[in-house]
Amino acid sequence: MIEQAVWAALAEVKDPEIPTVSVVDLGMVHRVEVADGRVRVELLPTFVGCPAIDLIRRAVAERLESFAPVVEVEATFAEPWTSDRITPEGRRKLRASGFAPPPAAAAGDQPLFATITMRPAATCPYCGSADTTMENPFGPTLCRAIFYCNGCRQPFEQFKAV
């Protein structure tokens, strides 16, 4: 019962770079352990060297401090984070806030990072057009690229597929 409450609280912790999505929406929560007056959370950073991971760790610890006397929040690379971990709700929230979510791998496919092509594509989150062009693979952070929609003529960011 307390573990469910911890997960619900984690769903309230927003990503500091994209505050419309939570760490749960992004699939960053790897493990939650609740036992003996202690809550332990393992987070999967979206990228090695993610500048927001320390902010996220602190936000998680602050949000969970009422659940136990001891709260431990660690970043781990025990399992690599991939963009396939983004929940359907997370993808919806990204689109609603003007970010194109990365394409999801089809069931049975290789992991998305193994199938990246030389010509990246993104669907415009504003008008739904697939007639888009990558303007810059280096967005404001490592996890995003900048695209331009030839349909509605809006620039937008896409969360990179990893």
Backbone as a ProteinNet text record, in pm:
[ID]
protein_1_A
[PRIMARY]
MIEQAVWAALAEVKDPEIPTVSVVDLGMVHRVEVADGRVRVELLPTFVGCPAIDLIRRAVAERLESFAPVVEVEATFAEPWTSDRITPEGRRKLRASGFAPPPAAAAGDQPLFATITMRPAATCPYCGSADTTMENPFGPTLCRAIFYCNGCRQPFEQFKAV
[TERTIARY]
82.4	0	86.9	190.9	277.5	356.5	391.9	464.7	379.7	249.6	160	155.2	153.7	152.3	283	394.1	523.4	521.9	471.2	463	373.2	261.9	173.1	245.1	324	400.4	507.4	571.8	672.6	611.6	486.6	417.6	394.2	412.1	397.8	530.9	641	772.9	796.3	801.4	813.7	959.6	980.7	1111.9	1139.7	1253.9	1278.6	1295.8	1330.8	1348.1	1219.3	1131.7	1002.1	896.8	854.2	770.8	627.9	592.4	460.3	461	581.2	590.3	662.6	625.9	687.2	798.1	873.2	978.1	917.1	793.2	723.5	682	628	590.2	708.2	825.9	945.7	1009.5	958.6	1014	1149.7	1175.8	1304.8	1314.2	1199.8	1202.8	1230.6	1347	1388.5	1337.2	1348.4	1310.8	1269	1169.7	1126	1125.9	1193	1194.4	1147.1	1052.7	1000.9	1012.8	1093.7	1111.2	1179.5	1136.5	1203.2	1226.2	1124.1	1136.4	1227.1	1242.2	1331	1263.6	1280.3	1235.8	1359.9	1377.5	1492.2	1440.8	1487.6	1445.4	1568.8	1564.6	1670.5	1614.3	1686.8	1647.1	1740.7	1684.7	1763.8	1776	1894.9	1911.2	1882	1821.4	1789.4	1914.4	2017.3	2145	2257.5	2371.4	2489.8	2525.3	2549.9	2583.4	2462.7	2343	2220.6	2236.6	2227.6	2248.1	2136.7	2023.4	1909.7	1902.9	1987.8	1972.4	1984.6	2073.9	2084.9	1960	1904.2	1778.2	1665.8	1661.7	1557.1	1573.7	1695.6	1721	1673.3	1706.3	1662.6	1511.1	1448.3	1302.5	1233.6	1286.8	1230.6	1246.8	1365.4	1390.5	1298.2	1282.3	1194.3	1049.3	1005.8	866.3	838.9	938.7	917.7	954.8	1003	1051.4	944.6	817.7	711.1	676.5	733.8	700.3	784.6	903.6	993.7	1101.7	1157.6	1267	1392.3	1411.4	1528	1479.8	1522.6	1489.7	1621.6	1643.8	1763.9	1722.4	1784.9	1756.4	1889.8	1902.7	2027.2	2003	2098.5	2098.2	2176.4	2126.2	2192.9	2196.4	2299.6	2309.2	2303.5	2247	2236	2160.2	2065.6	1989	1983.7	2014.7	2011.5	1868.7	1849.2	1720.5	1709.8	1592.7	1566.2	1436.3	1418.8	1297.7	1172.8	1189.5	1073.7	1011.5	1082.4	1029.8	926.9	920.5	823.1	683.8	599.8	465.4	377.9	267.7	173.9	124.5	100.2	57.8	169.6	294.2	408.3	419.3	397.3	400.7	289.6	172.7	60.9	95	150.6	186	295.8	392.5	496.8	435.2	348.6	282.9	201	125.5	39.3	119	244.5	326.1	417.9	399.8	476.9	605.7	626.1	741.9	696.5	774.6	744.9	807.5	727.2	787.6	866.1	965.7	1038.9	948.8	975.9	894.8	914.7	810.6	818.9	857.5	936.8	972.5	850.6	828.8	717.7	750.4	648.4	668.6	751.7	850.8	935.8	1053.3	1053.6	1165.8	1287.3	1400.7	1521.1	1499.8	1580.1	1570.1	1586.8	1516.6	1513.6	1652.4	1743.1	1876.4	1953.1	1913.4	1982.4	1926.1	1816.8	1752.7	1747.9	1824.5	1823.5	1877.6	1809.6	1852.1	1929.7	1988.7	2065.1	1973.5	1848.2	1755.1	1646.4	1667.9	1568.7	1437.1	1330.4	1198.3	1124.6	1035.1	951.4	817	714.3	580.6	556.3	507.2	483.5	379.6	412.4	315.7	201.1	215.3	112.8	6.2	51	-47.1	-50.7	44.1	46.5	114.1	171.1	236	364.1	389.6	515.9	616.4	574.2	661.5	744.3	845.9	930	1076.6	1157.7	1300.4	1377.3	1482.7	1566.4	1649.8	1638.3	1716.1	1850	1849.4	1971.8	1959.9	2054.5	2047.5	2081.2	2132.3	2170.9	2072	1974.6	1876.8	1933	1846.2	1892	1952.6	1920.5	1981.3	2017.9	2096.1	2140.7	2026.5	1915	1805.8	1706.7	1733.8	1637.8	1706	1632.9	1676.4	1572.2	1611.9	1521.5	1478	1347.3	1287.6	1206.4	1171.8	1087	977.2	854.3	740.4	716.9	721.3	696.1	547	461.7	317.4	267.9	289.7	239.6	348	469.3	583.3	621.8	606	643.5	771.5	863.3	975.8	928.4	990.8	956.2	1074	1071.6	1174.9	1122.1	1210.6	1174.9	1264.4	1203.7	1277.8	1347.3	1478.7	1553.8	1521.6	1524.7	1509.7	1643.6	1640.7	1762.8	1733.7
-119.2	0	125.6	130.5	248.4	259.3	145.5	150.5	215.7	185.9	251.2	401.5	443.2	586.2	652.1	581	633.6	653.1	553.2	566.9	684.3	702	815.1	947.2	953	1074.2	1097.9	992	1006.3	1059.4	1023.9	1073.4	1224.4	1283.5	1429.1	1502.4	1429.2	1491.7	1518	1644.6	1684.7	1689.6	1663.7	1681	1831.4	1878	2022.2	2085	2006	2059.4	2055.8	1962.2	1950	1930	2036.9	2023.7	1972.2	1940	1881.3	1730.1	1671	1526.1	1494.8	1383.5	1341.9	1240.7	1213.3	1111.7	973.6	952.4	826.2	823.4	936.2	943.8	913.2	961.5	941.7	803.7	726.3	592.2	595.7	699.9	714.5	637.5	596.8	524.9	377.6	334.2	195.6	102.1	146.2	58.5	143	93	152.4	40.9	66.5	-29.9	42.6	-17.7	37	-71.4	-45.8	-144.8	-81.7	-123.3	-85.9	64.1	143.3	287.7	355.3	293.2	345.7	335.3	440.6	438.5	457.3	367.2	375	376.3	475.3	489.7	492.1	414.1	417.2	482.6	582.8	655.1	620.8	611.3	590.5	723.9	783.5	908.2	884.4	982.9	968	972.3	1042.2	1049.4	1051.7	994	1005.7	1154.7	1203.5	1345.5	1436.3	1382.6	1464.1	1572.8	1700.5	1808.4	1820.4	1758.2	1771.6	1661.4	1560.3	1444.5	1483.2	1574.6	1614	1688	1772.1	1839.8	1739	1640.3	1537.7	1456	1417.4	1340.7	1418.3	1547	1629.6	1643.4	1663.7	1677.7	1549.2	1434.5	1305.8	1290.7	1319	1305.9	1398.2	1521.9	1615.9	1569.7	1518.5	1474.6	1353.2	1268.6	1144	1153	1268.3	1277.9	1249.8	1265.2	1237.2	1088.5	1006.1	863.7	778.7	826	746.3	836.3	796.3	874.9	877.5	771.8	764.4	750.2	844.3	839.3	843.2	741.9	734	739.8	828.5	840.3	833.2	736.1	714.9	710.6	759.9	741.7	614.2	534.4	408.9	388.2	320.4	280.2	128.1	64.3	-81.8	-133.8	-56.6	-86.7	42.6	40.9	166.5	214.7	343.8	404	410.3	379.9	400.6	477.9	542.2	621.5	534	403.3	312.9	305.7	354.7	355	466.5	563.5	672.2	611.1	641	583.4	645.7	578.4	640.2	776.8	787.6	916	1019.2	976.3	1065.5	1114.7	1026.8	1065.6	1166.1	1143	1236.2	1373.4	1373.9	1500.3	1573.7	1500.4	1565	1634.1	1562.2	1621.3	1744	1733.2	1844.3	1968.4	1949.6	2064.7	2112	2057	2104.5	2029.7	1914.4	1829.6	1707.5	1670.4	1546.2	1432.3	1334.9	1219.7	1137.5	1064.6	978.7	865.6	812.8	699.5	579.4	504.7	383.7	266.5	176	54.8	-35.8	-99.1	-194	-318.9	-386	-507.6	-607.5	-665	-763.5	-704.2	-572.4	-507.2	-503.4	-475.3	-450.3	-322.3	-298.9	-171.6	-57.2	51.7	163.8	216.6	218.4	273.5	192.4	68.5	-15	4.4	80	93.9	238.3	326.9	467.1	479.2	557.2	575.9	706	726.2	848.1	968	947.1	1057.2	1054	1126	1124.4	1187.4	1138.6	1189.8	1221.8	1316.8	1352.8	1397.5	1368.7	1415.7	1544.4	1645	1774.6	1760.4	1806.7	1796.3	1898.1	1996.9	2100.5	2063	2014.8	1986.6	1839.9	1759	1616.1	1582.9	1681.2	1657.1	1577	1488.4	1415.5	1485.8	1594.9	1673.4	1768.7	1713.3	1790.7	1773	1865.5	1864.2	1887.5	1809	1834.3	1958.8	2055.6	2178.5	2164.6	2094.5	2080.7	1957.8	1864.5	1747.4	1781.3	1901.7	1944.7	2048.3	2003.5	2094.3	2160.1	2219.4	2288.1	2195	2066.3	1966.6	1845	1754.3	1636.2	1546.8	1552.9	1459.3	1511.7	1628.8	1685.6	1735.5	1729.9	1783	1884.6	1973	2077.3	2044.6	2046.8	2020.4	2141.3	2141	2244.5	2175	2219.7	2161.7	2242.2	2173.9	2239.7	2261.9	2194.6	2211.4	2338.8	2347.5	2463.6	2567.5	2537.2	2629	2663.2	2565.1	2582.6	2505.9	2567.5	2489.3	2412.3	2298.6	2221.9	2133.6	2083.7	1993.1	1851.4	1758.3	1616.5	1556.3	1485.1	1407.4	1298.2	1287.4	1193.3	1047.9	966.5	822.3	765.7	689.1	624.9	478.1
0	0	0	84.6	86.6	-44.2	-104.5	-231.4	-340.3	-342	-439.2	-415.5	-289.9	-257.1	-299.7	-284.8	-329.3	-480.1	-554	-700.5	-739.5	-668.7	-697.9	-672.2	-565.4	-535.5	-641.9	-687.7	-792.7	-922.2	-948.3	-1068	-1061.7	-944.8	-929.2	-947.4	-952.2	-967.7	-1116.2	-1151.3	-1291	-1335.6	-1461.9	-1521.6	-1526.6	-1475.8	-1472.4	-1610.6	-1709.9	-1845.1	-1926.4	-1893.6	-1962.1	-1853.2	-1787.3	-1667.3	-1689.4	-1811.5	-1833	-1814.2	-1805	-1786.7	-1656.7	-1597.4	-1470.7	-1496.5	-1391.5	-1402.2	-1428.1	-1384.1	-1412	-1559	-1610	-1751.8	-1842.9	-1804.3	-1886.3	-1867.4	-1773.6	-1750.1	-1681.5	-1604.5	-1537.9	-1406.8	-1350.2	-1222.5	-1250.9	-1208.6	-1232.4	-1123.2	-999.2	-887.8	-768.5	-695.1	-568.3	-465.1	-353.4	-243	-117.9	-47.4	77.9	182.7	286.2	392.2	512.6	631.2	756.9	771.5	745.9	763.5	662.3	547.5	444.6	308.4	228.2	88.9	3.3	-90.2	-180.9	-324.4	-402.7	-542	-630.1	-735.9	-836.7	-962.3	-1012.1	-1132.6	-1247.5	-1366.5	-1487.3	-1559.4	-1563.1	-1638.2	-1785.9	-1850.9	-1993	-2079.5	-2033.4	-2104.7	-2003.1	-2038.1	-1954	-1949.7	-1832.7	-1818.5	-1821.4	-1802.6	-1801.6	-1695.5	-1735.6	-1639.5	-1535.2	-1561	-1470.4	-1364.3	-1371.9	-1282.5	-1135.7	-1100.1	-959.3	-912.2	-998.3	-963.9	-944.9	-1031.6	-1023.6	-896	-863.8	-740.6	-618.6	-612.6	-498.9	-493.9	-609.7	-614.3	-567.8	-607.3	-564.6	-413.4	-363	-218.4	-138.9	-183.2	-113.2	-116.9	-232.3	-243.8	-155.5	-132.8	-58	89.5	135.7	273.7	378.4	344.1	441.4	450	362.8	360.4	454.4	488.3	572.6	630.8	745.2	802.8	715.2	637	549.7	405.1	320.9	178.4	101.5	19.8	-63.3	-209.7	-285.2	-428.2	-501.2	-588	-660.2	-810.4	-885.1	-1030.1	-1057.7	-1148.7	-1181.4	-1332.3	-1375.3	-1514.8	-1524.5	-1421.6	-1418.3	-1539.7	-1583.3	-1703.7	-1782.9	-1910.6	-1984.8	-2007.1	-1988.4	-2021.2	-2172.7	-2225.9	-2368.2	-2380.5	-2493.7	-2514.4	-2521.8	-2536.4	-2533.7	-2394.3	-2292.5	-2155.5	-2133.3	-2223.3	-2208.5	-2219.8	-2122.3	-2119.5	-2228.4	-2265.7	-2360.3	-2309.9	-2179.1	-2122.3	-2134.9	-2114.3	-2131.6	-2274.8	-2370.6	-2512.5	-2542.9	-2486.7	-2506.7	-2448.4	-2328.1	-2262.9	-2338.7	-2392.5	-2472.8	-2593.9	-2667.3	-2785	-2746.6	-2637.7	-2595.2	-2557.3	-2519.4	-2480.2	-2592.9	-2713.7	-2828.3	-2854.5	-2789.9	-2814.2	-2892.5	-2991.9	-3062.4	-2983.9	-2943.1	-2874.7	-2975.7	-2929.1	-3022.1	-3068.7	-3187.1	-3232.4	-3141.5	-3120	-3038.1	-3127	-3072.7	-3146.1	-3150.6	-3264	-3276	-3196.1	-3147.4	-3068.4	-3148.4	-3083.6	-3148.5	-3223	-3241.1	-3308.9	-3219	-3279.1	-3202.5	-3123.9	-3020.2	-2950.2	-3049.5	-3024.8	-3116.9	-3148.6	-3050.5	-3075.7	-3179.5	-3201.1	-3299	-3439.8	-3454	-3584.2	-3632.4	-3570	-3610.5	-3752.2	-3832.9	-3971.1	-3983.6	-4099.7	-4123.5	-4144.4	-4177	-4199.8	-4092.5	-3983.5	-3876	-3920.6	-3862.1	-3894.7	-3765.8	-3774.8	-3660.8	-3712.1	-3635	-3666.7	-3589.2	-3658.1	-3594.7	-3483.1	-3362.3	-3252.5	-3264.2	-3351.7	-3366.1	-3468.8	-3586.9	-3692.5	-3734.8	-3685.5	-3718.6	-3849.9	-3918.2	-4046.4	-4028.9	-4125.7	-4128.3	-4219.4	-4281.7	-4369.1	-4283.1	-4218.8	-4127.5	-4165.6	-4119.8	-4149.4	-4020.4	-4001	-3884.2	-3912.1	-3825.6	-3836.8	-3766.2	-3651.7	-3574.7	-3484.5	-3493.4	-3405.5	-3260.4	-3238.4	-3104.3	-3054.8	-2977.4	-2919.9	-2795.2	-2715.7	-2595.6	-2490.5	-2500.5	-2412.5	-2496.7	-2439.2	-2512.4	-2559.5	-2489.5	-2519.3	-2623.4	-2682.6	-2778.4	-2905.6	-3016	-3144.9	-3191.1	-3282.6	-3331.3	-3473.1	-3495.1	-3625.9	-3671.8	-3799.6	-3857.6	-3935.7	-3917.5	-3989.5	-4117	-4229.4	-4357.3	-4379.3	-4301.3	-4314.2	-4245.7	-4115.4	-4040	-4012.7	-4057	-4046.5	-3903	-3816.8	-3676.6	-3647	-3574.5	-3523.2	-3400.4	-3375	-3255.8	-3218.6	-3098.8	-3051.7	-3048.9	-3074	-3060.1	-2953.8	-2862.9	-2765.6	-2845.3	-2837	-2920.8	-2886	-2988.9	-2970.4	-2926.6	-2823	-2772.8	-2752.6
[MASK]
++++++++++++++++++++++++++++++++++++++++++++++++++++++++++++++++++++++++++++++++++++++++++++++++++++++++++++++++++++++++++++++++++++++++++++++++++++++++++++++++++

